[in-house]
Amino acid sequence: MQASEIFEHIKLKFPQLSADELGGAVLVPKELLLEVAGYLKSGELLFDNLHCVTALDTKDRIELVYIFYSFKNRNRVILKV
């Protein structure tokens, strides 16, 4: 499954999410992080591994970045909060 297909699948469940054009990440409001992460883990996408958590310090704000990986489907998705 391609990154664009994964994003469209997530967007069906959470239509308020958007994509980060530069990095290919899914932009998630902090209020929805737990719900989206739970869906990634238990939904049909089966993202069973939180591979990395890091942060980006921009001039305006600090962005948290979560990289999830699915061992079964061999896919990854990046969430930016």
Residue, then its C-alpha position, 0 to 999 in steps of 0.5 A: m500500500q502506498a503512502s497516499e493510499i494509507f492517508e486516504h484510508i485514515k482520512l475516511k475515518f478522520p476527515q479533518l486530518s490533512a497531509d504535510e505536502l513536504g514530508g508526506a506526513v499526516l497532520v494530526p491535531k493534538e486533541l485527536l492523537l490518541e484516537v488516531a494512534g489507536y485506530l492505526k494500531s487496532g484498525e485494519l492497517l495494523f500499525d503495531n510498532l511505534h518506531c520513533v518519536t521525535a520533535l521539530d523545533t520551528k520558529d513558531r512552535i514545536e512539532l511532535v513526530y511519530i513514526f508508526y510501522s506495520f510489520k505485517n503490511r511492511n508500511r510506515v506512516i508519519l504523524k505530525v502533531 
